[in-house]
Amino acid sequence: MTYLLHIVVALALVMAAVEGLALDVQQPWGVGALAFAPHLLGWLVRRLGVAGRFAMAGWMLLALRHCALGCFALATLALGWSESVAEWSGTRLDLWSWPGLEILLVLVPFFAYTLLAIDARARLLDRRPDQLADLRRLELRSLLASALPFALMIAATAALGLYEPLRVQVEYVGLWSALFAAAVLGALAWLLPWLLRHAWNTTPLPEGRARSTLENLAARLGFRCGELVVWHTGFQQSNAAVVGIGPSRTVLFSDLLLAQLGERELEAVFAHEIGHVVRHHVLVFAAWSLAFLLGADLLFDALGFGDSVEGLALLGATLLLWYFVFGWFSRRVELEADWHALETTGDPEALISALERVGGVHGSVRDSWRHFSAARRREFLRGAASDPSIGRRLARRLRNFGLVGGVAMTLVVAAQARELVLAYPRDQVSASLATGHYARAASWARKVPELEPELAVLVSRALSTGESAPSTERLVQLARAAVERGVRIEALEYFTLAYLRGERSVGPELDALEAEFRTGSR
């Protein structure tokens, strides 16, 4: 989960740089110099620990855990890395339009810093070569599992981009864009069990008492899954999880968890994981996430922010709020899953024992972002065992929370669908301009009651060429001729038309003209 959040934040940093929040500096050499930061922090942690300054060493260790993001923030916002990539690739970086492969080059430093931080942390934990290798492999597989969904999305967009008419429709027409996004997310949800089984080191749970116990419990509860697997972590992590939706879902048990738990405890943990499924926790989370993000998008458009810097800042605030709401929800659904395990097994001490075995000293007294402390969960289980109304009351609250999320999602999705349908003619104007079908653009423009002035001007300029489908070379020629005549507004419009048609080489000239008009120096 940590790497997934880091990748999302890294993409947000790139968006911030592209939207003009970076310093007007280009020092790409500094991006390489930052590569020394992870091992420098690791050295500081070790020196502070040897000196007995454990509190400061703890802070430095926390900094090391997040230093890849910190270094990447400096690279993108202070050293002009994104702008350097734009110059080298000859394209304008614009994350609001169709993503290009240059985004992979922009993210290279982030992944390099992450790999260096993984190595630095591994060296702190164990210096034996075999243990170092195990720790690195575990972290690398976790990073791979987080990066794979983004890689598949980029692959899907790249494949779609090979067929220009379809790419333009998805890029410019909100309705098709939404359907494409839904299809990609659905495919990822379906493929997730397979992806994680191959990204992580997993094998089927071998035949024996443990497997028989789990299969008997699943049969008794009517729970179906594709496979029970062992997640080989080199005995570094103690965890269990259900991955995927529907009967093809996979249930993972880490090697350390299986080594730590007895038969009763393992059955209680499995009942807890089944509780997440039967209480529909993933669906509730998805409903609230859609309500949050799509609702924020509607709000931003209503306020007129759109793709502005203000809109980007509000998006960041929305994601931060979502982060805290998810943490609040996650801690409580873990309690509800505990309650399901208690109801299923009737044995609170089995799950309590499992929590104490895997929680460790810190886990037993401290809440985390996603889980209450083992002490609090132990208190809840014993309280609910003696007074079942405690568990039923929690279940009722979360059921109501889920119903509200479902209603909110339905209303927001309906409102978004209405906006997409209403915007369809206007979006088709942009799509027709992007494919050079200017007569079609004019036809769609007549169906829009209040077409934006900027778009109406582009349609008018496109028709002024007197050609049914002028080439991009012709548009660039007309733009440069307008520059020579000093008619810069005309040049700007022709350059914009050429850029819409995919002529990225005019990006610098278009940027220069746009800057002139922004500053008023015409």
C-alpha positions as a printed Julia matrix, in Angstrom:
522×3 Matrix{Float64}:
   0.0     0.0     0.0
   2.89    2.38    0.78
   4.37    2.13   -2.7
   0.94    2.56   -4.29
   0.47    5.84   -2.43
   4.0     6.93   -3.29
   3.37    6.37   -7.01
   0.14    8.38   -6.82
   1.95   11.24   -5.06
   4.79   11.08   -7.6
   2.26   11.5   -10.43
   0.69   14.41   -8.53
   4.13   16.06   -8.29
   4.56   15.76  -12.05
   1.12   17.3   -12.55
   2.05   20.16  -10.23
   5.26   20.81  -12.18
   3.43   20.72  -15.52
   0.83   23.17  -14.2
   3.52   25.75  -13.44
   4.12   25.17   -9.72
   7.82   24.38  -10.27
  10.63   26.91   -9.91
  11.92   28.45  -13.12
  15.16   26.47  -12.85
  16.67   23.69  -14.95
  19.54   21.84  -13.29
  19.15   18.2   -14.35
  22.61   17.37  -12.97
  21.15   17.85   -9.49
  18.71   15.0   -10.13
  21.68   12.63  -10.21
  23.25   14.19   -7.13
  20.1    13.43   -5.13
  20.77    9.71   -5.68
  23.23    9.85   -2.77
  20.48   10.88   -0.32
  19.08    7.41    0.59
  22.4     5.89    1.61
  23.41    9.12    3.36
  20.25    8.89    5.45
  20.98    5.21    6.12
  24.48    6.16    7.33
  22.96    8.81    9.64
  20.49    6.29   11.08
  23.31    3.88   11.89
  25.55    6.58   13.42
  22.72    7.99   15.53
  21.8     4.5    16.72
  25.41    3.75   17.71
  25.52    7.08   19.58
  22.36    6.14   21.49
  20.25    8.91   19.99
  17.38    6.56   19.21
  14.63    9.18   18.89
  16.57   11.08   16.24
  17.5     7.79   14.55
  13.8     6.95   14.38
  13.05   10.25   12.65
  15.87    9.67   10.17
  14.53    6.16    9.48
  11.1     7.67    8.77
  12.77   10.16    6.43
  14.55    7.29    4.68
  11.22    5.49    4.19
   9.84    8.52    2.34
  13.04    9.97    0.92
  12.35    8.78   -2.63
   9.31   11.05   -2.72
  11.24   13.92   -1.16
  14.05   13.61   -3.69
  11.58   13.36   -6.56
   9.75   16.46   -5.29
  13.04   18.38   -5.41
  13.82   16.99   -8.87
  10.46   18.0   -10.36
   9.65   21.22   -8.48
  13.1    22.7    -7.81
  15.45   21.28  -10.45
  13.21   21.4   -13.53
  13.34   17.69  -14.35
   9.95   17.65  -16.09
  10.9    20.63  -18.25
  14.22   19.0   -19.14
  12.4    15.83  -20.26
  10.03   17.97  -22.33
  13.0    19.56  -24.11
  14.8    16.26  -24.7
  11.7    14.5   -26.0
  10.52   17.48  -28.07
   6.99   17.3   -26.62
   4.93   19.39  -24.27
   4.17   17.47  -21.1
   0.43   17.74  -20.54
  -1.11   15.2   -18.19
  -4.6    16.48  -18.94
  -4.32   15.19  -22.5
  -3.42   11.8   -23.91
  -0.46   10.35  -21.97
   2.71    9.71  -23.94
   5.68    7.5   -23.21
   7.59   10.57  -22.0
   5.78   10.17  -18.67
   7.87    7.02  -18.12
  11.06    9.04  -18.57
   9.79   11.66  -16.12
   9.24    8.94  -13.49
  12.68    7.31  -13.93
  14.27    9.28  -11.03
  11.4     8.36   -8.69
  11.88    4.64   -9.29
  15.67    5.01   -9.1
  15.43    6.79   -5.73
  12.97    4.13   -4.52
  15.35    1.3    -5.45
  18.23    3.06   -3.69
  16.08    3.6    -0.59
  15.14   -0.1    -0.59
  18.82   -1.02   -0.63
  19.67    1.48    2.12
  16.9     0.16    4.41
  17.86   -3.46    3.74
  21.47   -2.72    4.74
  20.24   -1.24    8.01
  18.19   -4.3     8.92
  20.65   -7.07    8.07
  24.17   -7.2     6.63
  24.25  -10.94    5.79
  24.26  -11.38    2.0
  21.44  -13.95    1.93
  19.21  -11.88    4.22
  19.99   -8.72    2.27
  18.93  -10.45   -0.93
  15.67  -11.67    0.67
  14.82   -8.2     1.97
  15.53   -6.58   -1.38
  13.46   -9.17   -3.25
  10.5    -8.7    -0.91
  10.52   -4.91   -1.3
  11.1    -5.09   -5.05
   8.13   -7.44   -5.46
   5.97   -5.06   -3.41
   7.06   -2.17   -5.62
   6.34   -4.25   -8.72
   2.87   -5.16   -7.45
   2.1    -1.45   -6.92
   3.53   -0.36  -10.27
   1.88   -3.08  -12.39
  -1.63   -1.52  -12.42
  -0.18    1.79  -13.63
   1.93   -0.03  -16.21
  -1.13   -1.84  -17.52
  -3.06    1.43  -17.75
  -0.22    3.02  -19.72
  -0.07   -0.07  -21.94
  -3.83    0.12  -22.54
  -3.67    3.8   -23.48
  -0.63    3.2   -25.7
  -2.44    0.37  -27.5
  -5.52    2.53  -27.98
  -3.31    5.35  -29.23
  -2.23    3.23  -32.19
  -5.65    3.77  -33.77
  -6.0     7.54  -34.03
  -9.78    7.88  -34.63
 -10.57    5.87  -31.5
  -7.83    7.59  -29.49
  -9.19   11.03  -30.37
 -12.71   10.02  -29.36
 -11.51    8.77  -25.96
  -9.2    11.75  -25.46
 -11.67   14.52  -26.32
 -15.14   13.06  -25.71
 -15.88   12.76  -21.99
 -18.48   10.01  -22.42
 -16.09    7.68  -24.25
 -13.29    8.61  -21.85
 -15.43    7.59  -18.87
 -16.39    4.29  -20.5
 -12.75    3.57  -21.36
 -11.68    4.31  -17.75
 -14.44    2.04  -16.42
 -13.35   -0.76  -18.77
  -9.68   -0.44  -17.72
 -10.56   -0.42  -14.01
 -12.85   -3.42  -14.47
 -10.1    -5.32  -16.26
  -7.61   -4.46  -13.49
 -10.03   -5.68  -10.8
 -10.49   -8.94  -12.71
  -6.76   -9.39  -13.3
  -5.64   -8.34   -9.8
  -5.43  -11.84   -8.27
  -3.36  -13.07  -11.22
  -1.13   -9.98  -11.13
  -0.36  -10.24   -7.44
   0.22  -13.98   -7.55
   2.89  -13.43  -10.2
   4.32  -10.17   -8.83
   4.66  -11.69   -5.37
   6.31  -15.02   -4.72
   3.32  -17.31   -4.11
   2.57  -21.02   -4.27
  -0.62  -22.99   -3.59
  -1.13  -23.84    0.07
   0.07  -27.45    0.35
  -2.23  -30.27    1.34
  -2.37  -30.91    5.07
  -4.22  -30.03    8.26
  -4.02  -26.28    7.68
  -5.53  -26.47    4.2
  -8.21  -28.94    5.32
  -9.19  -26.66    8.21
  -9.5   -23.63    5.93
 -11.42  -25.51    3.23
 -13.85  -26.91    5.79
 -14.51  -23.43    7.18
 -15.03  -22.01    3.68
 -17.48  -24.82    2.85
 -19.39  -24.28    6.08
 -19.74  -20.55    5.38
 -20.45  -20.95    1.66
 -17.36  -18.92    0.81
 -15.88  -19.48   -2.66
 -12.43  -18.5    -3.88
 -10.11  -19.41   -6.7
  -7.16  -20.54   -4.61
  -5.54  -20.53   -1.17
  -1.88  -19.55   -1.55
   1.24  -19.07    0.52
   2.93  -15.69    0.12
   6.68  -16.28    0.52
   8.2   -13.2     2.18
  11.36  -14.79    3.53
   9.54  -14.83    6.9
   9.61  -11.01    6.93
   5.86  -10.27    6.99
   2.94  -11.72    8.9
  -0.27  -11.03    7.02
  -3.31  -12.48    5.27
  -5.51  -10.94    2.58
  -8.3   -11.64    0.13
  -7.51  -10.28   -3.34
 -10.02   -9.84   -6.14
 -13.79   -9.84   -6.54
 -16.09  -12.81   -7.09
 -15.4   -16.55   -7.02
 -12.02  -16.08   -8.74
 -10.64  -14.2    -5.71
  -7.41  -15.42   -4.14
  -6.71  -15.74   -0.4
  -3.08  -15.2     0.62
  -1.37  -16.28    3.84
   2.22  -15.18    4.39
   4.85  -17.76    5.33
   5.54  -16.06    8.66
   1.82  -16.0     9.57
   1.5   -19.72    8.86
   4.57  -20.4    11.0
   3.25  -18.3    13.89
  -0.33  -19.52   14.16
  -1.91  -22.71   15.37
  -4.97  -24.34   13.82
  -7.57  -22.41   15.88
  -5.81  -19.11   15.33
  -5.48  -19.67   11.59
  -9.17  -20.51   11.34
 -10.04  -17.27   13.18
  -7.84  -15.22   10.82
  -9.49  -16.83    7.79
 -12.93  -16.08    9.26
 -11.8   -12.46    9.66
 -10.79  -12.27    5.98
 -14.09  -13.87    4.92
 -15.81  -11.18    6.98
 -14.38   -8.48    4.7
 -16.02  -10.24    1.75
 -19.44  -11.04    3.17
 -19.76   -7.55    4.68
 -18.97   -6.05    1.24
 -16.19   -3.8     2.55
 -14.49   -3.42   -0.84
 -17.75   -2.4    -2.49
 -18.46    0.19    0.22
 -14.95    1.56   -0.15
 -15.37    1.75   -3.93
 -18.74    3.5    -3.58
 -17.39    6.17   -1.26
 -14.26    6.63   -3.38
 -16.35    7.2    -6.52
 -18.66    9.57   -4.63
 -15.65   11.54   -3.37
 -13.68   11.8    -6.59
 -16.51   12.19   -9.09
 -18.31   14.57   -6.74
 -15.16   16.68   -6.44
 -14.87   16.76  -10.24
 -18.44   18.05  -10.54
 -17.79   20.66   -7.86
 -14.6    21.89   -9.53
 -16.36   22.26  -12.87
 -19.26   24.11  -11.22
 -16.79   26.5    -9.59
 -15.06   27.03  -12.92
 -11.66   25.65  -11.9
 -11.45   22.81  -14.45
  -7.84   22.05  -15.37
  -6.41   25.09  -13.54
  -3.81   25.24  -10.79
  -6.62   25.95   -8.34
  -8.37   22.8    -9.51
  -5.16   20.84   -8.99
  -4.85   22.21   -5.45
  -8.47   21.29   -4.69
  -7.87   17.82   -6.11
  -4.95   17.45   -3.69
  -7.17   18.59   -0.79
  -9.85   16.1    -1.87
  -7.34   13.24   -1.96
  -6.07   14.24    1.49
  -9.63   14.22    2.86
 -10.22   10.85    1.18
  -7.05    9.56    2.86
  -8.37   10.36    6.34
 -11.88    9.07    5.59
 -10.41    5.82    4.27
  -8.33    5.45    7.45
 -11.42    6.04    9.62
 -13.41    3.48    7.61
 -10.6     0.94    7.44
 -10.07    0.84   11.2
 -13.76    0.17   11.8
 -14.19   -2.46    9.1
 -11.3    -4.34   10.68
 -13.35   -4.41   13.89
 -16.41   -5.59   11.94
 -14.34   -8.38   10.37
 -13.21   -9.3    13.89
 -16.88   -9.41   14.9
 -17.64  -11.7    11.95
 -14.82  -14.03   13.04
 -16.25  -14.05   16.56
 -19.75  -14.82   15.29
 -18.41  -17.56   13.01
 -16.06  -19.37   15.37
 -17.52  -18.43   18.75
 -13.91  -18.34   19.98
 -12.71  -14.77   20.77
  -9.48  -15.98   22.37
  -8.31  -17.6    19.11
  -8.32  -14.3    17.22
  -6.95  -12.42   20.25
  -4.05  -14.87   20.4
  -3.43  -14.41   16.66
  -3.41  -10.62   17.04
  -0.92  -10.8    19.88
   1.36  -13.18   17.99
   1.54  -11.08   14.81
   1.13   -7.56   16.25
   4.45   -7.21   18.0
   5.16   -4.75   20.79
   4.29   -1.56   18.88
   1.28   -3.05   17.16
  -0.22   -4.03   20.51
  -0.36   -0.45   21.88
  -0.51    1.9    18.89
  -3.21    2.53   16.29
  -2.08    2.64   12.66
  -3.65    4.33    9.67
  -5.64    1.21    8.72
  -5.89   -0.76   12.0
  -6.74   -0.12   15.6
  -4.14   -1.38   18.05
  -4.18   -5.02   19.08
  -5.06   -3.86   22.6
  -8.17   -2.03   21.38
  -9.22   -4.92   19.14
  -8.73   -7.32   22.06
 -10.93   -5.12   24.23
 -13.59   -5.01   21.5
 -13.59   -8.8    21.02
 -13.94   -9.57   24.71
 -16.61   -6.92   25.11
 -18.57   -8.21   22.1
 -18.22  -11.8    23.33
 -19.9   -10.89   26.63
 -22.34   -8.37   25.08
 -23.16   -9.19   21.41
 -25.05   -5.89   21.05
 -21.64   -4.16   20.81
 -20.83   -6.04   17.61
 -24.34   -5.67   16.22
 -24.3    -1.93   16.88
 -21.01   -1.53   15.0
 -22.33   -3.65   12.11
 -25.48   -1.51   11.94
 -23.48    1.73   11.86
 -21.24    0.47    9.08
 -24.22   -0.89    7.14
 -25.8     2.58    7.28
 -22.48    4.12    6.27
 -22.4     1.78    3.27
 -25.99    2.61    2.3
 -25.24    6.34    2.42
 -22.15    5.73    0.28
 -24.19    3.74   -2.23
 -26.82    6.5    -2.48
 -24.13    9.18   -2.78
 -22.35    7.21   -5.5
 -25.6     6.67   -7.42
 -26.46   10.37   -7.33
 -22.96   11.48   -8.31
 -22.67    8.93  -11.13
 -26.09    9.98  -12.43
 -25.07   13.65  -12.32
 -21.78   12.86  -14.07
 -23.58   10.83  -16.74
 -25.97   13.73  -17.34
 -23.04   16.16  -17.72
 -21.24   13.81  -20.1
 -24.32   13.43  -22.29
 -24.94   17.19  -22.36
 -21.28   17.83  -23.2
 -21.23   15.24  -25.98
 -21.86   17.68  -28.91
 -19.3    20.15  -27.57
 -16.74   17.36  -27.09
 -17.36   16.2   -30.65
 -16.43   19.7   -31.86
 -13.01   19.29  -30.22
 -12.64   15.73  -31.53
 -13.49   16.82  -35.08
 -10.92   19.64  -34.89
  -8.34   17.15  -33.64
  -8.92   14.85  -36.63
  -9.07   17.67  -39.18
 -12.74   17.16  -40.06
 -13.57   20.84  -40.0
 -16.96   20.65  -41.73
 -18.01   18.05  -39.14
 -16.74   20.34  -36.37
 -18.92   23.17  -37.72
 -21.92   20.82  -37.9
 -21.48   19.77  -34.27
 -20.89   23.4   -33.24
 -24.33   24.34  -34.51
 -25.84   21.8   -32.07
 -24.23   23.49  -29.04
 -26.41   26.28  -27.62
 -23.56   28.21  -26.0
 -20.23   27.17  -27.47
 -17.19   28.57  -25.68
 -15.76   31.58  -27.55
 -12.28   30.01  -27.77
 -13.69   26.89  -29.43
 -15.97   28.87  -31.74
 -12.98   30.93  -32.88
 -11.02   27.77  -33.7
 -13.91   26.4   -35.75
 -14.14   29.68  -37.63
 -10.38   29.76  -38.22
 -10.4    26.14  -39.43
 -13.11   26.92  -41.98
 -11.26   30.05  -43.11
  -8.58   27.93  -44.75
 -11.06   27.14  -47.52
  -9.82   23.54  -47.54
 -11.9    20.54  -46.42
  -8.98   18.86  -44.6
  -5.76   20.93  -44.7
  -2.61   19.05  -43.69
  -0.75   19.93  -40.51
   2.1    21.22  -42.69
  -0.33   23.65  -44.31
  -1.58   24.85  -40.9
   1.97   25.43  -39.68
   2.75   27.3   -42.91
  -0.28   29.55  -42.41
   0.67   30.15  -38.77
   4.24   31.2   -39.59
   3.0    33.41  -42.4
   0.7    35.14  -39.88
   3.66   35.64  -37.56
   5.61   37.32  -40.38
   2.64   39.63  -41.04
   2.46   40.45  -37.33
  -1.04   38.98  -36.91
  -0.2    37.01  -33.8
  -3.75   36.07  -32.8
  -4.22   34.4   -36.18
  -0.86   32.65  -35.78
  -1.89   31.43  -32.33
  -5.1    29.93  -33.7
  -3.37   28.15  -36.58
  -0.65   26.8   -34.27
  -3.37   25.56  -31.89
  -5.15   23.77  -34.75
  -1.87   22.15  -35.8
  -1.12   21.09  -32.23
  -4.58   19.59  -31.88
  -3.83   17.55  -35.0
  -0.78   16.06  -33.26
   1.96   18.38  -34.56
   3.9    18.54  -31.29
   6.92   20.24  -32.9
   5.07   23.59  -32.79
   4.87   23.39  -29.0
   7.64   25.95  -28.31
   6.15   28.46  -30.78
   2.69   27.95  -29.33
   4.02   28.37  -25.79
   5.76   31.61  -26.75
   2.61   33.09  -28.28
   0.47   32.03  -25.34
   2.98   33.64  -22.98
   2.78   36.87  -24.96
  -0.98   36.98  -24.66
  -0.9    36.1   -20.97
   1.45   39.0   -20.23
  -0.36   41.32  -22.63
   2.76   42.04  -24.74
   1.18   41.56  -28.13
